Amino acid sequence: MQCPSSRCMRLLAVFLCCISSTLSCELSYWVRNFVFDDVTINTHVISSASDVTTVFYCAMKCKETPFCGSISYNDDGTCRLYPVVFPNDATFPHSPGWRHFFSPTAGCILEQGYVWLNRINLCIKVLIEKEVLSDVRNSCSQLGARLVVLDTKEKNTDVGEYLKANVDEGMYFIGLTDVQQEGRFVWENGKDVGFSNWVRGEPNGGTRENCAVISSITYQWKDYPCRGCNFICEKLF
């Protein structure tokens, strides 16, 4: 049975069979993006291999790699893994032999406003919505995300650099509050603060300021009332 050509030009299902020692198979679903036929995608590359015999083995490599959301395979055996799904209007160099596939469950989708920070393997989305804390958390949750947890110097620096280069100057909510116990700031993942980057003298707001915000200029934190700021979600995988 033939499928309609328009449908075939949109999607191609590629089924990946992973054979274990017990010869059992696990089925995964991949979609071919014909827009990227015969183009080289050379940005956001997690890893690349030149000895991959088939696109199925390339897909297996992606399945085994944390944060992998799409692949490109060339008929010369080159396999590239990416953390994101690229928008159809992206422009890349022409190069024969490449075929691109993505997982429908891949979460860090650039065309939906997500940003992949490659050095720290983090997918974030900045929301320009000044809401109260409960609504902020709900907005992140609806994206399959949470307020960003900046528990390392590297994460704080890279997120701060992104804000400074790409958003309006201001303060942005992060996933750190002392709502449950005054004076004890806890991350959205339930962990106490280890690394911190408070402005000197902060936190100092007492019960009036139970949330933490990051400056898009200095990358430092202040305590702040739990309402009225834009915020940053991080995608959970």
C-alpha positions as CSV (number, residue, x, y, z in Angstrom):
1,M,0.0,0.0,0.0
2,Q,1.4,3.4,-0.9
3,C,1.0,6.4,1.3
4,P,0.1,9.8,-0.1
5,S,3.1,11.6,-1.4
6,S,2.5,14.7,0.8
7,R,2.4,12.5,3.9
8,C,5.6,10.8,2.8
9,M,7.3,14.1,2.3
10,R,6.5,15.1,5.9
11,L,7.3,12.0,7.9
12,L,9.2,8.7,7.6
13,A,9.1,6.3,10.5
14,V,12.4,4.6,11.2
15,F,12.2,1.8,13.7
16,L,15.1,1.0,15.8
17,C,15.5,-2.6,17.1
18,C,18.0,-3.0,20.0
19,I,19.0,-6.7,20.3
20,S,20.1,-7.7,23.8
21,S,21.8,-10.9,25.0
22,T,18.4,-12.5,25.3
23,L,17.6,-11.4,21.7
24,S,14.7,-9.3,22.9
25,C,13.9,-6.2,20.9
26,E,13.0,-2.7,22.0
27,L,11.1,-0.5,19.5
28,S,11.8,3.2,19.2
29,Y,10.2,5.6,16.8
30,W,12.1,8.2,14.8
31,V,10.8,10.7,12.3
32,R,12.8,11.8,9.2
33,N,12.8,15.5,8.4
34,F,13.1,15.8,4.6
35,V,13.8,19.5,4.9
36,F,17.3,18.5,6.0
37,D,18.0,16.0,3.2
38,D,21.5,16.7,1.7
39,V,22.5,19.4,4.2
40,T,25.2,19.3,6.9
41,I,24.0,20.3,10.3
42,N,27.2,21.4,12.0
43,T,25.9,23.2,15.2
44,H,25.0,21.8,18.6
45,V,26.8,18.6,17.9
46,I,27.0,16.3,21.0
47,S,29.3,13.8,19.3
48,S,30.3,12.5,15.9
49,A,31.5,9.1,14.6
50,S,32.7,8.2,11.2
51,D,32.5,4.4,11.2
52,V,28.7,3.9,11.7
53,T,27.5,1.3,9.2
54,T,23.7,2.1,9.1
55,V,21.3,4.8,10.3
56,F,19.9,2.3,12.7
57,Y,23.2,2.1,14.6
58,C,23.4,5.9,14.5
59,A,19.9,6.0,16.2
60,M,21.1,3.4,18.7
61,K,24.0,5.7,19.6
62,C,21.5,8.5,20.2
63,K,19.3,6.3,22.3
64,E,22.3,5.5,24.5
65,T,23.4,9.1,24.8
66,P,21.9,11.4,27.5
67,F,20.1,14.5,26.1
68,C,20.2,13.3,22.5
69,G,17.1,14.4,20.6
70,S,18.1,14.1,16.9
71,I,20.6,12.6,14.5
72,S,22.1,13.1,11.1
73,Y,23.5,10.2,9.1
74,N,25.6,10.3,5.9
75,D,25.9,7.5,3.5
76,D,29.7,7.6,4.0
77,G,29.1,6.3,7.6
78,T,29.2,9.6,9.5
79,C,26.8,9.9,12.4
80,R,26.2,13.1,14.3
81,L,24.1,13.4,17.5
82,Y,22.3,16.6,18.6
83,P,20.4,17.6,21.8
84,V,17.7,19.5,20.0
85,V,15.1,19.4,17.3
86,F,16.0,22.0,14.7
87,P,13.3,24.3,13.2
88,N,12.4,23.6,9.6
89,D,13.4,27.1,8.5
90,A,17.0,26.6,9.8
91,T,19.7,27.1,7.1
92,F,22.7,24.8,6.9
93,P,25.4,24.0,4.2
94,H,24.4,21.8,1.2
95,S,26.2,18.5,1.3
96,P,24.9,15.3,-0.5
97,G,24.2,12.1,1.4
98,W,22.9,13.5,4.7
99,R,19.6,12.4,6.2
100,H,18.2,13.8,9.4
101,F,15.9,12.2,12.0
102,F,14.4,13.3,15.3
103,S,12.6,11.7,18.2
104,P,9.1,13.0,18.7
105,T,9.7,12.9,22.4
106,A,12.8,15.2,22.3
107,G,12.1,18.1,24.6
108,C,14.5,20.9,23.8
109,I,12.8,22.2,20.7
110,L,14.4,25.4,19.4
111,E,11.3,26.5,17.4
112,Q,9.3,26.5,20.6
113,G,11.6,29.0,22.3
114,Y,13.9,26.6,24.1
115,V,17.6,27.2,24.2
116,W,20.3,24.5,24.6
117,L,23.4,25.5,26.6
118,N,25.9,23.1,25.3
119,R,28.7,23.4,27.8
120,I,26.5,22.5,30.7
121,N,23.9,20.2,28.9
122,L,21.0,22.4,29.9
123,C,17.8,23.2,28.1
124,I,16.1,26.4,29.3
125,K,13.3,28.7,28.3
126,V,12.9,32.3,29.5
127,L,9.3,33.4,30.1
128,I,8.5,37.0,30.0
129,E,5.5,36.7,32.3
130,K,5.3,38.5,35.6
131,E,3.4,36.1,37.8
132,V,3.2,34.9,41.4
133,L,5.3,31.9,42.5
134,S,2.5,29.4,42.2
135,D,1.7,30.4,38.7
136,V,5.4,30.5,37.8
137,R,5.8,26.9,38.9
138,N,2.6,25.9,37.1
139,S,3.9,27.5,33.9
140,C,7.2,25.6,34.1
141,S,5.4,22.4,34.9
142,Q,3.1,22.7,31.9
143,L,6.3,22.7,29.8
144,G,7.6,19.5,31.5
145,A,10.1,21.8,33.3
146,R,10.8,23.5,36.6
147,L,12.3,26.8,37.7
148,V,16.0,26.6,36.9
149,V,18.4,25.2,39.5
150,L,21.7,27.1,39.5
151,D,23.5,24.8,41.9
152,T,27.0,25.1,40.3
153,K,29.2,28.0,39.3
154,E,29.2,26.7,35.7
155,K,25.4,26.7,35.4
156,N,25.1,30.1,37.0
157,T,27.7,31.6,34.7
158,D,26.3,30.1,31.5
159,V,22.7,31.0,32.2
160,G,23.8,34.5,33.2
161,E,25.7,34.9,30.0
162,Y,22.7,33.8,28.0
163,L,20.5,36.3,29.8
164,K,23.0,39.2,29.4
165,A,23.3,38.6,25.6
166,N,19.7,37.8,24.8
167,V,17.1,39.3,27.1
168,D,16.1,42.6,28.6
169,E,18.1,43.9,31.6
170,G,16.4,42.9,34.8
171,M,15.9,40.3,37.5
172,Y,14.6,36.7,36.7
173,F,13.2,34.2,39.2
174,I,15.3,31.0,39.7
175,G,14.2,27.9,41.5
176,L,15.4,28.9,45.0
177,T,13.1,29.9,47.9
178,D,12.8,29.9,51.7
179,V,9.0,29.6,51.6
180,Q,8.9,26.4,53.7
181,Q,11.3,27.6,56.4
182,E,12.3,31.2,56.8
183,G,16.1,31.7,56.3
184,R,16.6,28.2,54.8
185,F,16.8,28.5,51.0
186,V,16.1,25.3,49.1
187,W,16.3,24.5,45.4
188,E,13.3,23.2,43.4
189,N,14.9,19.8,43.4
190,G,14.7,19.7,47.3
191,K,18.4,20.2,47.9
192,D,19.9,22.8,50.2
193,V,22.2,25.5,48.8
194,G,25.8,24.6,48.3
195,F,27.1,26.9,45.6
196,S,25.7,30.4,45.9
197,N,26.1,33.8,44.3
198,W,24.3,36.2,46.5
199,V,24.9,40.0,46.3
200,R,26.8,41.1,49.4
201,G,24.4,41.5,52.3
202,E,21.7,39.3,50.7
203,P,19.4,37.6,51.5
204,N,18.1,40.3,53.7
205,G,14.3,40.6,53.1
206,G,13.0,38.4,55.8
207,T,9.4,37.1,55.4
208,R,8.7,39.8,52.8
209,E,11.2,38.3,50.3
210,N,11.0,34.5,50.0
211,C,12.1,34.0,46.4
212,A,15.5,34.4,44.7
213,V,16.2,36.2,41.5
214,I,19.3,36.5,39.2
215,S,20.5,39.7,37.6
216,S,20.9,39.5,33.9
217,I,23.8,41.9,34.2
218,T,25.9,40.6,37.2
219,Y,24.6,37.0,37.4
220,Q,24.3,37.6,41.2
221,W,21.2,36.8,43.3
222,K,18.9,38.7,45.6
223,D,16.0,37.7,47.7
224,Y,12.8,39.2,46.4
225,P,9.0,39.1,46.9
226,C,7.5,36.0,45.1
227,R,5.7,37.9,42.4
228,G,6.3,40.4,39.6
229,C,9.4,39.1,37.8
230,N,10.1,37.1,34.6
231,F,11.5,33.7,35.1
232,I,13.6,30.8,33.7
233,C,12.5,27.2,33.4
234,E,14.8,24.3,32.8
235,K,13.6,21.3,30.8
236,L,13.5,18.0,32.6
237,F,14.4,14.8,30.6
